[in-house]
């Protein structure tokens, strides 16, 4: 039985290159390159593996701006068949983001929705649940293994103390962890073909105010002493002394 899969893709600034202003503690994001989020890659890879085994089509939805087409091109190279970039709303409110994504999801016949279990820039982890509530589709979260049979999804979910297996009928939403797979590097020909494929850019019609308020995104102040020891034998006792004082 083939499965049509929607993968929710996110493009973020390259947080590995993120620095803070030493005088204000505010993050410096201007001119930082954008990249496809790692968990999005895991979700795409899992969708490709399902298609290889069962057949079907993979749709990618990326929520952002016209610049997000670079993320969709990478998703195409990894195996997404058709992609949509949804523009018109910039923000980080999961409730509004869920409404925007659900509006588009409703227009695509699907059996499975795959997405990361959290965002690398906010770590709220509540978007999958929000989308599940709006669409009325069951959610199986923190997936580390997915098995499909007879129109049902059986997912091994990573919980705090142990793994739990749960089952739900399709259509179903599955959020995945990085442990679910190791994304493959796409072949050169696939990368070249991805650059030629059409990307659908659409503007959202979802409006409304947000009740989310960011209290602070400043880095905590650090008053560390900067001492360089060229001789490790002299430096180790000082480090041990500093640790002991901090633990008192």
C-alpha positions as CSV (number, residue, x, y, z in Angstrom):
1,X,0.0,0.0,0.0
2,X,1.5,3.4,-1.0
3,X,1.6,6.2,1.5
4,X,1.4,9.9,0.6
5,X,3.6,11.8,3.1
6,X,3.8,15.4,4.0
7,X,7.1,16.5,5.6
8,X,7.2,19.8,7.5
9,X,10.5,21.4,6.8
10,X,12.2,24.2,8.8
11,X,15.0,26.6,7.7
12,X,16.9,28.3,10.5
13,X,20.0,30.5,10.8
14,X,23.2,28.5,11.3
15,X,23.2,28.5,15.1
16,X,26.7,26.9,15.1
17,X,27.9,30.3,13.9
18,X,25.7,32.3,16.3
19,X,27.5,34.9,18.4
20,X,26.3,37.4,21.0
21,X,27.1,41.1,21.3
22,X,29.5,41.2,24.4
23,X,28.2,44.6,25.4
24,X,24.4,43.8,25.3
25,X,24.2,40.0,25.3
26,X,21.8,40.1,22.3
27,X,22.2,37.5,19.5
28,X,23.9,38.7,16.3
29,X,21.9,37.0,13.5
30,X,22.4,39.6,10.7
31,X,24.2,38.1,7.7
32,X,24.2,34.6,9.2
33,X,23.7,31.9,6.6
34,X,20.5,29.9,6.6
35,X,20.4,26.1,6.7
36,X,18.0,23.2,6.7
37,X,17.4,22.1,10.3
38,X,18.8,18.7,11.3
39,X,15.5,17.3,12.5
40,X,13.9,18.2,9.2
41,X,16.6,16.1,7.5
42,X,15.7,13.2,9.7
43,X,12.0,13.6,8.8
44,X,12.8,13.8,5.0
45,X,15.1,10.7,5.2
46,X,12.4,8.7,7.0
47,X,9.8,9.8,4.4
48,X,12.2,8.6,1.6
49,X,12.7,5.2,3.3
50,X,8.9,4.8,3.6
51,X,8.5,5.6,-0.1
52,X,11.3,3.2,-1.1
53,X,9.5,0.4,0.8
54,X,5.8,1.2,0.2
55,X,5.6,3.7,-2.7
56,X,3.7,7.0,-2.7
57,X,4.6,10.6,-3.0
58,X,6.4,13.1,-0.6
59,X,5.3,16.6,-0.3
60,X,7.4,19.2,1.6
61,X,6.0,22.3,3.3
62,X,8.4,25.0,4.5
63,X,7.1,27.9,6.5
64,X,9.1,31.1,6.0
65,X,10.0,33.6,3.3
66,X,11.1,33.6,-0.3
67,X,14.6,32.9,1.0
68,X,13.4,29.5,2.2
69,X,13.5,28.1,-1.3
70,X,17.1,27.2,-0.7
71,X,15.9,24.8,2.1
72,X,13.3,23.3,-0.3
73,X,16.0,22.8,-3.0
74,X,18.0,20.8,-0.5
75,X,14.8,18.9,0.4
76,X,14.3,18.1,-3.3
77,X,17.8,16.8,-3.5
78,X,17.2,14.5,-0.5
79,X,14.0,13.1,-2.2
80,X,11.0,15.3,-1.7
81,X,8.8,15.2,-4.9
82,X,6.9,18.5,-4.6
83,X,7.5,21.4,-2.3
84,X,5.5,24.4,-1.0
85,X,7.0,27.5,0.7
86,X,4.4,29.3,2.7
87,X,5.1,33.1,3.2
88,X,3.2,36.0,4.7
89,X,3.8,35.5,8.4
90,X,7.0,35.8,10.3
91,X,7.2,34.9,13.9
92,X,7.7,32.1,16.4
93,X,4.3,31.6,17.9
94,X,3.5,27.8,17.7
95,X,-0.2,28.4,17.8
96,X,-0.2,30.7,14.8
97,X,2.4,28.6,13.0
98,X,0.2,25.5,13.4
99,X,-2.8,27.4,11.9
100,X,-0.8,28.4,8.9
101,X,0.6,24.9,8.3
102,X,-2.8,23.2,8.9
103,X,-4.4,25.5,6.3
104,X,-2.0,24.2,3.7
105,X,-2.0,20.5,4.9
106,X,-5.8,20.3,4.5
107,X,-5.4,20.9,0.7
108,X,-3.1,17.9,0.2
109,X,-4.4,14.3,0.4
110,X,-2.1,12.5,2.8
111,X,-1.6,9.4,5.0
112,X,1.3,10.6,7.1
113,X,2.7,13.9,8.4
114,X,6.4,13.7,9.4
115,X,8.2,16.5,11.3
116,X,10.9,17.0,13.9
117,X,9.8,16.7,17.5
118,X,11.1,20.2,18.4
119,X,12.8,23.2,16.9
120,X,16.5,23.9,17.2
121,X,15.8,27.6,17.8
122,X,13.0,27.4,20.4
123,X,12.8,23.9,21.8
124,X,9.1,24.3,22.7
125,X,8.1,20.9,21.2
126,X,4.4,21.9,21.1
127,X,3.9,22.4,17.4
128,X,3.1,18.7,16.6
129,X,0.4,18.7,19.3
130,X,-1.1,22.0,18.0
131,X,-1.3,20.7,14.5
132,X,-2.8,17.4,15.7
133,X,-5.5,19.3,17.6
134,X,-6.4,21.5,14.6
135,X,-6.5,18.7,12.0
136,X,-8.1,16.1,14.4
137,X,-5.4,13.6,13.4
138,X,-3.7,11.4,16.0
139,X,-0.1,12.2,17.1
140,X,2.7,9.7,17.8
141,X,5.6,11.7,19.2
142,X,9.4,11.3,19.6
143,X,9.5,8.5,17.1
144,X,12.7,6.4,16.8
145,X,11.2,3.6,14.7
146,X,8.2,3.6,12.3
147,X,6.4,0.5,11.0
148,X,3.4,0.7,8.6
149,X,0.9,-2.1,7.8
150,X,-2.8,-2.3,6.9
151,X,-3.3,1.5,6.9
152,X,-1.9,1.8,10.4
153,X,1.4,3.3,11.8
154,X,3.2,1.6,14.7
155,X,5.8,3.9,16.3
156,X,8.4,3.2,18.9
157,X,8.5,6.4,20.9
158,X,11.4,7.6,23.1
159,X,10.1,8.5,26.6
160,X,12.1,9.7,29.6
161,X,12.8,6.3,31.2
162,X,12.0,3.8,28.5
163,X,10.7,3.4,24.9
164,X,7.0,2.8,24.4
165,X,5.3,1.4,21.2
166,X,1.9,2.9,20.1
167,X,-0.3,2.4,17.1
168,X,-2.7,4.7,15.3
169,X,-4.7,4.6,12.0
170,X,-3.7,6.9,9.1
171,X,-3.8,9.8,8.6
172,X,-1.4,10.2,11.4
173,X,1.1,12.8,12.6
174,X,4.5,11.5,13.6
175,X,7.2,13.6,15.2
176,X,10.7,12.1,15.0
177,X,14.0,12.4,16.9
178,X,17.5,12.4,15.5
179,X,18.0,8.8,16.7
180,X,15.5,7.5,14.1
181,X,18.0,7.5,11.2
182,X,21.2,8.9,9.6
183,X,20.3,11.1,6.6
184,X,22.1,10.1,3.5
185,X,24.1,12.5,1.3
186,X,22.2,12.9,-2.0
187,X,23.9,11.9,-5.2
188,X,25.3,14.7,-7.5
189,X,22.7,14.1,-10.2
190,X,19.9,14.4,-7.7
191,X,21.3,17.7,-6.5
192,X,21.5,19.0,-10.0
193,X,18.0,17.9,-10.8
194,X,16.7,19.5,-7.6
195,X,17.9,23.0,-8.8
196,X,15.6,22.7,-11.9
197,X,12.4,21.6,-10.1
198,X,9.6,24.1,-9.5
199,X,9.0,25.4,-6.0
200,X,5.5,26.5,-5.2
201,X,5.6,29.8,-3.2
202,X,2.3,30.7,-1.6
203,X,1.1,33.4,0.8
204,X,-0.9,32.5,3.8
205,X,-4.4,33.8,4.4
206,X,-4.2,33.1,8.2
207,X,-4.3,36.4,10.1
208,X,-4.7,37.4,13.8
209,X,-2.6,38.7,16.6
210,X,-0.3,36.7,18.8
211,X,-0.5,36.4,22.5
212,X,3.1,35.2,22.7
213,X,5.6,37.7,24.3
214,X,9.3,37.2,24.4
215,X,10.6,38.4,27.8
216,X,14.3,38.1,26.9
217,X,16.6,36.5,24.5
218,X,19.8,37.9,26.0
219,X,22.7,35.7,26.8
220,X,23.6,35.6,30.6
221,X,26.5,37.7,31.7
222,X,29.7,35.8,32.4
223,X,32.4,37.2,34.6
224,X,35.1,34.6,34.0
225,X,38.7,35.2,34.6
226,X,40.8,34.7,31.5
227,X,44.1,33.2,32.6
228,X,46.3,31.3,30.2
229,X,48.8,28.7,31.6
230,X,51.5,27.7,29.1
231,X,52.7,25.0,31.5
232,X,49.9,22.5,32.2
233,X,51.6,21.3,35.4
234,X,51.1,24.8,36.9
235,X,47.6,25.3,35.5
236,X,46.0,22.1,36.7
237,X,46.3,22.9,40.5
238,X,44.8,26.3,39.9
239,X,41.8,24.8,38.0
240,X,41.2,22.3,40.8
241,X,41.3,25.1,43.3
242,X,38.8,27.2,41.4
243,X,36.4,24.2,41.0
244,X,36.6,23.5,44.7
245,X,35.8,27.2,45.6
246,X,32.9,27.2,43.2
247,X,31.4,24.1,44.8
248,X,31.5,25.5,48.4
